[in-house]
Amino acid sequence: MKKSFIIIGLGRFGSNVAKTLVDMNCDVLAVDINEESVTAISHYVHHCVIADASKESVLKELGVGSIDHAVVAIGNNLQATILTLVNLKKLGVPRITVRADEEGHKEVYKLLGASEVIIPEEASAISLANQITSDSILDYYKVSRDFAMVKVIVRNRIDQNLIQLDLRNNYEINIVGIIKKDGDFCIPKGTDTLSVGDIVVVVGMKDKIAKFDQFLNASV
């Protein structure tokens, strides 16, 4: 089932998150109080709304109670960000990512219930979009237009070793490292097995990594 997202705040960061999620075939609702910002992204995102998302009544009308993940990218308006975050929590949105422009705001947003807080200089919009489409992708680094290096946590029991999994032929990806549950890093050998809680460092084409992630955590 496709995940659904609401992106609130359509500056450069929010717009890039929205566009990347649309490219990944996610359901995206883009919202901004500024008409020009909404018009600019309407060619990329079909569901766009001009609205003040800091108001609970507006969020109710938008149906955010059925949204899987909200990204609050309002930017340097602390009051609007706080009100939006609080109302999203009140309406039951399970995961909320908030953009912060100052390090000091991170703790405030966390205390108010943000699932994660992003400072744009610390993580690109494209990286964020790729991470939030999967609950098991912990980190994402774009190597080129089509290739990426990704950290994926293992949440499912895998009964085969790496030779038996034959990942290069079956998924066209390579595991270049394994971070064990105790934090130790190792270069993988064919006889290694993956345990629940391990983190694998994977390199490959982005669509192939997505298929591998689905296999790795199919029943989660």
Backbone bond lengths (Angstrom), bond angles and torsions (degrees), N, CA, C in turn:
res aa  C-N    CA-C-N  psi(-1)  N-CA   C-N-CA  omega(-1)  CA-C   N-CA-C  phi
1 M - - - 1.460 - - 1.524 110.08 -
2 K 1.338 116.32 134.86 1.456 120.62 -179.95 1.528 110.91 -68.82
3 K 1.326 115.65 141.38 1.454 119.63 174.87 1.523 109.87 -79.64
4 S 1.325 114.86 151.06 1.463 120.13 178.54 1.526 109.15 -113.02
5 F 1.341 114.97 140.04 1.462 121.30 -175.83 1.527 109.97 -132.58
6 I 1.319 115.35 146.74 1.457 120.91 167.75 1.524 106.90 -119.48
7 I 1.321 116.29 127.79 1.456 122.10 177.69 1.520 107.19 -108.57
8 I 1.316 116.67 117.97 1.463 122.29 -176.51 1.523 108.62 -110.67
9 G 1.328 115.79 113.19 1.456 121.36 -174.68 1.513 109.47 104.67
10 L 1.333 116.10 110.94 1.461 120.78 -171.33 1.527 112.68 -116.01
11 G 1.322 115.07 45.23 1.456 119.33 168.02 1.517 108.54 -73.69
12 R 1.312 117.18 -163.41 1.463 120.28 -176.92 1.525 111.58 -60.12
13 F 1.339 116.28 -44.77 1.458 120.45 -177.82 1.532 111.32 -65.71
14 G 1.327 116.93 -53.36 1.461 120.57 -178.50 1.518 112.42 -61.82
15 S 1.324 116.86 -39.08 1.470 120.67 179.67 1.525 111.16 -64.35
16 N 1.336 116.93 -41.28 1.459 119.96 179.48 1.525 112.08 -67.20
17 V 1.335 116.62 -37.46 1.464 119.45 175.07 1.531 109.89 -61.37
18 A 1.333 116.00 -47.97 1.468 120.69 -178.42 1.522 111.68 -60.79
19 K 1.330 117.14 -46.54 1.470 120.70 -178.69 1.527 111.31 -62.84
20 T 1.325 116.34 -41.96 1.464 119.62 -179.19 1.520 111.05 -65.64
21 L 1.318 117.31 -40.19 1.470 120.48 178.31 1.525 111.15 -65.05
22 V 1.329 117.07 -38.65 1.472 120.40 176.46 1.522 109.85 -63.08
23 D 1.336 116.99 -42.73 1.465 120.81 177.94 1.521 111.46 -60.71
24 M 1.327 116.87 -26.46 1.461 121.75 -179.73 1.533 111.55 -91.88
25 N 1.347 115.60 12.35 1.467 122.42 175.08 1.526 113.11 65.54
26 C 1.322 116.64 34.03 1.464 121.04 175.06 1.529 109.60 -92.52
27 D 1.325 115.86 159.17 1.465 121.04 173.20 1.528 108.23 -82.68
28 V 1.316 116.80 119.63 1.465 120.74 -173.36 1.523 110.23 -127.40
29 L 1.333 115.75 131.04 1.455 122.97 170.47 1.523 107.11 -114.32
30 A 1.330 117.33 121.14 1.461 122.83 -177.81 1.524 109.72 -106.69
31 V 1.334 116.58 131.14 1.464 121.24 -174.09 1.525 110.40 -133.42
32 D 1.334 116.05 136.50 1.459 120.89 173.08 1.519 107.99 -154.46
33 I 1.315 116.13 150.77 1.460 120.56 179.13 1.525 111.27 -78.05
34 N 1.341 115.75 -16.26 1.459 121.33 -176.93 1.523 110.95 -95.22
35 E 1.328 116.77 122.65 1.462 121.48 -177.12 1.532 112.21 -61.74
36 E 1.326 116.82 -40.77 1.464 119.86 -178.67 1.532 111.63 -62.14
37 S 1.319 116.26 -39.01 1.467 120.12 -180.00 1.522 110.95 -65.15
38 V 1.326 116.25 -40.73 1.468 120.64 179.62 1.521 110.11 -68.05
39 T 1.327 117.01 -43.74 1.467 120.92 179.97 1.526 110.81 -61.09
40 A 1.337 116.77 -39.21 1.463 120.97 -177.22 1.516 112.70 -63.78
41 I 1.329 117.06 -31.68 1.469 119.78 -176.60 1.525 112.44 -98.27
42 S 1.313 117.30 -7.67 1.466 120.81 -174.44 1.524 113.11 -63.29
43 H 1.336 117.44 -20.82 1.466 120.75 177.68 1.519 111.44 -74.66
44 Y 1.332 116.61 -19.36 1.466 121.34 -178.00 1.528 112.00 -104.41
45 V 1.340 116.10 -38.57 1.462 121.30 -175.76 1.524 108.27 -113.91
46 H 1.321 116.18 119.69 1.471 120.20 -174.53 1.530 112.59 -69.61
47 H 1.334 116.46 -34.97 1.468 119.75 -176.46 1.527 109.28 -101.56
48 C 1.327 115.68 97.22 1.469 122.36 -178.85 1.527 109.03 -127.14
49 V 1.333 115.61 142.86 1.460 120.08 -177.32 1.525 109.31 -137.86
50 I 1.338 115.86 135.42 1.465 121.27 170.65 1.527 106.69 -90.10
51 A 1.325 116.69 112.41 1.469 118.84 -175.26 1.522 110.09 -163.88
52 D 1.333 115.41 157.82 1.460 122.35 175.41 1.527 107.77 -92.42
53 A 1.331 116.35 96.07 1.459 121.03 -174.28 1.520 113.51 -75.23
54 S 1.334 117.84 -1.93 1.461 119.32 176.06 1.525 111.87 -78.17
55 K 1.339 117.19 -8.87 1.463 121.61 -179.69 1.524 110.51 -95.32
56 E 1.317 116.04 130.11 1.470 120.80 -178.50 1.519 111.54 -59.76
57 S 1.343 117.21 -40.10 1.463 120.54 -178.31 1.526 111.70 -61.95
58 V 1.330 116.21 -36.62 1.470 120.98 178.95 1.523 109.99 -67.56
59 L 1.316 116.93 -45.03 1.461 120.88 179.71 1.526 111.27 -62.28
60 K 1.327 116.42 -36.80 1.475 119.89 176.70 1.522 110.46 -62.83
61 E 1.334 115.89 -45.19 1.472 120.00 179.46 1.527 111.62 -62.38
62 L 1.320 116.66 -31.60 1.463 120.90 179.20 1.525 112.21 -78.36
63 G 1.328 116.43 -8.44 1.462 120.00 177.20 1.512 114.34 72.52
64 V 1.334 117.64 36.23 1.456 119.67 -175.78 1.528 113.07 -67.21
65 G 1.323 117.36 -15.73 1.461 119.64 179.24 1.514 113.44 -60.79
66 S 1.334 116.65 -20.98 1.468 120.56 -179.59 1.527 112.67 -102.77
67 I 1.333 116.94 6.21 1.464 122.08 -179.19 1.534 109.93 -83.72
68 D 1.329 116.58 139.86 1.465 120.53 179.50 1.523 112.63 -78.06
69 H 1.336 116.89 -36.98 1.460 119.08 -171.19 1.527 108.97 -151.50
70 A 1.319 115.66 131.43 1.463 121.32 176.42 1.518 109.49 -111.22
71 V 1.336 115.65 139.59 1.464 121.63 173.15 1.520 107.29 -117.62
72 V 1.312 116.68 114.86 1.464 122.37 -179.77 1.524 107.37 -97.53
73 A 1.326 115.39 106.83 1.470 121.15 -174.49 1.518 110.52 -121.60
74 I 1.326 116.32 40.06 1.460 121.57 -175.35 1.525 111.23 -66.40
75 G 1.324 116.43 -33.42 1.463 118.78 176.16 1.507 112.63 99.09
76 N 1.337 117.78 -129.50 1.462 121.05 -167.77 1.529 114.25 -85.69
77 N 1.326 117.93 16.02 1.462 121.50 175.96 1.523 108.82 -99.20
78 L 1.328 116.46 90.51 1.457 121.80 -174.55 1.520 112.12 -61.32
79 Q 1.347 117.19 -44.66 1.461 120.85 -177.89 1.526 110.99 -62.26
80 A 1.323 117.39 -46.76 1.463 120.57 -179.15 1.527 110.97 -64.15
81 T 1.336 116.84 -38.59 1.460 120.48 178.91 1.517 110.90 -64.07
82 I 1.332 116.95 -44.59 1.467 120.86 -179.68 1.529 110.82 -63.39
83 L 1.321 116.97 -46.67 1.468 120.10 -179.75 1.531 110.87 -61.83
84 T 1.322 116.31 -42.25 1.466 120.22 179.70 1.516 110.70 -63.68
85 L 1.326 117.06 -45.95 1.457 121.62 179.19 1.524 111.93 -59.94
86 V 1.319 116.66 -47.76 1.462 121.07 -178.89 1.529 110.68 -61.52
87 N 1.322 116.89 -42.76 1.470 119.83 -178.78 1.524 112.28 -70.54
88 L 1.316 117.47 -35.33 1.462 120.28 175.35 1.525 110.56 -62.69
89 K 1.329 116.22 -42.58 1.468 120.33 176.94 1.516 110.72 -62.98
90 K 1.326 116.04 -43.64 1.463 121.08 -178.60 1.529 111.68 -61.25
91 L 1.337 115.76 -33.95 1.466 120.62 -177.64 1.526 112.76 -89.89
92 G 1.333 116.66 4.04 1.453 119.63 168.96 1.515 117.33 88.70
93 V 1.340 118.02 19.78 1.468 119.30 176.68 1.534 108.04 -69.13
94 P 1.332 118.82 122.63 1.464 120.67 -170.95 1.520 115.35 -70.73
95 R 1.341 118.45 -33.29 1.466 120.73 -179.58 1.526 109.39 -131.78
96 I 1.324 115.14 131.76 1.465 120.57 -178.41 1.530 109.12 -133.89
97 T 1.322 115.83 120.17 1.459 121.92 174.42 1.523 107.96 -104.16
98 V 1.318 116.19 131.64 1.465 120.66 -176.09 1.522 109.58 -120.35
99 R 1.321 114.95 134.45 1.468 120.34 172.21 1.522 108.91 -84.28
100 A 1.327 115.40 132.05 1.469 121.12 175.24 1.519 108.73 -118.78
101 D 1.324 116.58 143.50 1.457 120.54 177.70 1.521 112.30 -100.45
102 E 1.339 116.20 -11.36 1.457 120.03 178.76 1.515 109.42 -133.51
103 E 1.327 115.33 142.73 1.466 120.84 -179.31 1.521 111.37 -57.91
104 G 1.340 116.66 -36.06 1.455 120.36 -177.96 1.516 114.57 -66.56
105 H 1.344 117.17 -19.93 1.460 120.01 -179.53 1.528 112.54 -81.03
106 K 1.349 116.95 -17.43 1.460 119.70 -174.93 1.525 111.77 -59.51
107 E 1.329 116.23 -45.92 1.461 120.09 -178.10 1.526 111.46 -65.18
108 V 1.334 116.06 -36.49 1.471 119.97 178.20 1.523 110.53 -61.16
109 Y 1.331 116.55 -48.23 1.458 120.34 -178.31 1.527 111.39 -66.02
110 K 1.334 116.46 -36.59 1.462 120.14 177.62 1.529 110.67 -63.89
111 L 1.333 116.54 -44.05 1.462 120.93 179.58 1.523 111.77 -63.05
112 L 1.330 116.08 -30.01 1.458 120.60 -179.57 1.530 112.60 -85.02
113 G 1.330 116.94 -0.34 1.452 119.59 172.51 1.510 117.46 109.98
114 A 1.342 118.73 9.38 1.464 120.04 177.54 1.521 110.25 -64.71
115 S 1.332 116.31 137.33 1.465 120.47 177.33 1.516 110.57 -69.48
116 E 1.329 117.02 -40.82 1.448 122.16 175.19 1.525 108.70 -151.84
117 V 1.321 115.12 153.69 1.461 121.32 179.80 1.524 107.65 -123.51
118 I 1.335 115.96 129.87 1.455 122.16 -175.84 1.523 109.84 -117.19
119 I 1.324 116.16 130.03 1.461 120.88 167.99 1.526 106.05 -99.35
120 P 1.336 119.41 122.99 1.472 121.35 -171.75 1.514 114.92 -50.58
121 E 1.325 118.35 -33.42 1.457 120.22 178.88 1.522 111.82 -67.91
122 E 1.326 117.11 -18.60 1.464 121.25 -176.47 1.520 112.69 -93.88
123 A 1.289 117.42 -21.30 1.470 119.91 -178.18 1.505 109.26 -154.55
124 S 1.297 117.42 131.50 1.460 120.59 -179.41 1.511 110.74 -75.11
125 A 1.323 116.62 158.42 1.461 121.20 178.11 1.524 111.18 -61.56
126 I 1.323 116.92 -38.82 1.465 119.90 -178.87 1.516 110.42 -65.95
127 S 1.321 116.50 -42.03 1.461 119.75 177.99 1.519 110.83 -61.97
128 L 1.331 116.81 -44.36 1.457 120.60 179.15 1.520 111.34 -59.98
129 A 1.326 117.12 -46.53 1.465 120.49 -178.65 1.522 111.40 -58.78
130 N 1.317 116.83 -41.52 1.460 120.14 178.69 1.521 111.73 -66.94
131 Q 1.319 117.59 -37.14 1.463 120.16 179.65 1.518 111.95 -67.63
132 I 1.316 117.99 -44.12 1.462 119.35 -171.74 1.513 114.13 -78.55
133 T 1.338 117.89 -8.71 1.463 118.82 174.25 1.520 111.41 -77.06
134 S 1.325 117.97 -12.45 1.464 121.45 179.58 1.517 109.27 -136.36
135 D 1.324 116.77 132.59 1.457 120.95 178.53 1.526 111.69 -72.84
136 S 1.329 117.87 -12.10 1.459 121.11 -175.42 1.531 113.42 -103.29
137 I 1.337 118.45 -11.28 1.461 120.98 177.67 1.528 109.15 -84.63
138 L 1.340 115.72 117.35 1.459 121.14 -175.26 1.523 112.80 -94.85
139 D 1.312 116.89 -29.79 1.452 120.29 -178.54 1.518 108.40 -152.72
140 Y 1.325 115.95 149.50 1.462 121.11 -173.80 1.509 108.95 -143.53
141 Y 1.332 115.67 126.91 1.467 120.46 178.65 1.522 108.85 -128.24
142 K 1.301 116.75 119.56 1.462 121.99 -179.93 1.522 109.40 -77.46
143 V 1.332 116.74 118.87 1.453 121.95 179.59 1.528 110.83 -87.12
144 S 1.328 116.24 -43.23 1.466 122.58 177.40 1.522 107.26 -152.12
145 R 1.319 116.94 -169.49 1.465 119.90 -177.91 1.520 111.76 -57.87
146 D 1.330 117.74 -38.68 1.459 121.40 -174.26 1.521 114.28 -110.20
147 F 1.339 117.74 -17.81 1.460 120.59 -173.67 1.529 111.12 -108.76
148 A 1.342 114.32 150.48 1.458 119.83 179.93 1.529 109.63 -147.22
149 M 1.325 115.19 159.79 1.463 122.74 169.15 1.524 106.95 -114.11
150 V 1.324 116.32 128.62 1.459 120.79 -170.44 1.529 109.98 -134.89
151 K 1.321 115.92 142.89 1.462 121.86 169.05 1.522 108.20 -98.16
152 V 1.334 116.45 124.69 1.464 121.55 -179.38 1.520 108.81 -124.66
153 I 1.330 117.36 127.80 1.455 121.01 177.24 1.521 109.56 -85.10
154 V 1.322 116.09 140.75 1.465 121.90 178.65 1.523 108.49 -88.91
155 R 1.318 116.57 116.25 1.466 120.94 -179.88 1.530 112.16 -109.97
156 N 1.323 115.91 -3.46 1.462 121.22 -175.95 1.522 108.84 -122.12
157 R 1.323 117.10 150.87 1.460 120.71 177.91 1.527 110.11 -74.64
158 I 1.334 115.82 128.96 1.457 121.93 178.42 1.527 107.53 -115.15
159 D 1.325 117.53 117.73 1.462 121.14 -173.03 1.526 113.93 -90.33
160 Q 1.333 118.54 -5.22 1.454 121.45 -178.95 1.523 110.95 -105.96
161 N 1.333 116.27 152.27 1.459 118.79 173.93 1.527 109.30 -83.61
162 L 1.335 116.82 178.54 1.465 119.98 -173.82 1.525 112.70 -66.52
163 I 1.341 116.89 -33.13 1.463 118.93 176.66 1.522 110.07 -62.90
164 Q 1.310 115.77 -45.05 1.468 120.11 -178.86 1.524 111.80 -67.56
165 L 1.306 116.66 -34.59 1.465 119.41 178.94 1.528 111.69 -67.85
166 D 1.336 116.79 -31.16 1.472 122.69 176.48 1.535 110.62 49.18
167 L 1.329 115.22 55.68 1.467 121.23 -171.09 1.524 112.82 -64.82
168 R 1.322 116.88 -34.13 1.467 118.71 -178.16 1.529 111.23 -64.03
169 N 1.323 116.69 -40.57 1.465 119.76 179.98 1.519 112.62 -81.79
170 N 1.345 116.67 -37.82 1.464 119.51 -175.51 1.529 113.52 -81.35
171 Y 1.337 116.98 -31.39 1.467 119.78 -175.44 1.529 113.19 -127.75
172 E 1.328 116.91 -5.76 1.463 121.92 179.92 1.532 112.13 57.66
173 I 1.349 114.63 38.81 1.468 120.06 176.45 1.522 108.36 -129.81
174 N 1.319 115.85 164.22 1.461 121.77 177.11 1.520 110.07 -126.70
175 I 1.320 116.11 134.50 1.460 120.81 170.77 1.528 107.33 -90.38
176 V 1.323 116.27 118.05 1.462 120.14 -176.68 1.521 112.20 -101.44
177 G 1.321 116.69 -8.39 1.453 119.58 178.01 1.518 111.18 -168.07
178 I 1.326 115.46 156.35 1.463 121.79 176.34 1.527 107.64 -130.86
179 I 1.318 116.46 126.92 1.461 121.85 174.11 1.527 106.63 -101.79
180 K 1.320 116.70 110.82 1.460 121.05 -176.78 1.528 110.78 -72.27
181 K 1.316 114.83 166.30 1.466 120.23 -176.70 1.529 112.35 -58.25
182 D 1.342 116.14 -29.10 1.464 119.07 179.98 1.519 113.08 -83.96
183 G 1.365 116.81 2.00 1.449 121.53 177.10 1.510 114.85 96.53
184 D 1.329 117.90 -9.52 1.462 120.72 178.98 1.525 110.67 -69.73
185 F 1.341 115.52 140.29 1.467 121.22 177.27 1.516 108.99 -104.06
186 C 1.336 116.42 138.13 1.459 119.36 177.29 1.523 110.24 -139.63
187 I 1.344 114.80 149.76 1.455 121.25 170.95 1.527 106.58 -79.82
188 P 1.336 118.65 124.92 1.465 119.70 -171.72 1.525 113.30 -69.43
189 K 1.345 114.41 144.42 1.452 122.67 171.02 1.529 107.71 -111.04
190 G 1.316 116.02 158.98 1.458 120.18 -177.38 1.507 113.77 -60.03
191 T 1.339 117.45 -27.76 1.464 120.67 -177.87 1.530 112.51 -85.52
192 D 1.331 117.53 -5.45 1.465 120.30 179.56 1.521 111.05 -68.05
193 T 1.323 115.52 146.28 1.464 121.80 172.92 1.518 109.12 -115.40
194 L 1.313 116.14 158.57 1.462 121.81 -179.77 1.519 109.26 -101.03
195 S 1.322 115.74 129.49 1.460 121.62 179.56 1.519 110.09 -106.77
196 V 1.328 116.21 155.21 1.463 120.88 176.30 1.525 108.85 -59.35
197 G 1.320 115.71 128.27 1.455 121.64 -178.72 1.513 113.65 100.48
198 D 1.347 117.45 -15.78 1.460 120.04 174.08 1.529 109.99 -67.08
199 I 1.318 116.13 153.61 1.463 122.12 174.80 1.524 107.82 -117.20
200 V 1.327 116.61 124.68 1.460 120.34 179.45 1.530 108.99 -104.32
201 V 1.323 115.22 139.18 1.463 121.96 176.76 1.527 106.75 -100.16
202 V 1.322 116.48 115.70 1.454 122.43 -169.42 1.522 110.11 -117.97
203 V 1.341 116.54 139.96 1.457 122.13 174.36 1.522 108.34 -122.65
204 G 1.326 116.27 135.61 1.458 119.98 177.88 1.510 111.31 170.21
205 M 1.325 115.98 -175.46 1.461 120.32 175.42 1.520 108.83 -68.56
206 K 1.313 116.38 146.12 1.456 120.77 -172.69 1.524 112.92 -59.78
207 D 1.341 117.74 -40.46 1.455 119.25 -179.15 1.523 111.44 -70.45
208 K 1.351 117.35 -31.00 1.465 120.81 177.99 1.525 110.63 -71.29
209 I 1.341 116.23 -38.46 1.462 119.85 177.09 1.529 110.28 -62.76
210 A 1.333 116.54 -39.52 1.471 120.55 179.04 1.526 110.46 -61.63
211 K 1.334 117.48 -40.88 1.471 120.71 178.57 1.525 111.08 -66.81
212 F 1.335 116.35 -39.30 1.462 120.28 177.35 1.521 110.54 -64.27
213 D 1.316 117.50 -42.18 1.465 121.78 177.83 1.526 110.54 -60.21
214 Q 1.330 116.78 -41.42 1.471 120.39 178.52 1.519 110.83 -63.48
215 F 1.337 117.14 -40.40 1.457 120.52 177.87 1.534 110.22 -66.07
216 L 1.323 115.52 -45.63 1.457 120.58 -173.79 1.524 112.12 -64.17
217 N 1.304 116.69 -32.62 1.468 120.77 -174.96 1.533 111.24 -127.07
218 A 1.336 115.88 37.94 1.464 121.63 -172.82 1.514 113.85 -59.38
219 S 1.316 117.52 -38.74 1.465 119.92 -173.24 1.518 113.01 -99.76
220 V 1.345 116.71 7.11 1.470 119.94 -179.48 1.512 110.39 -76.09
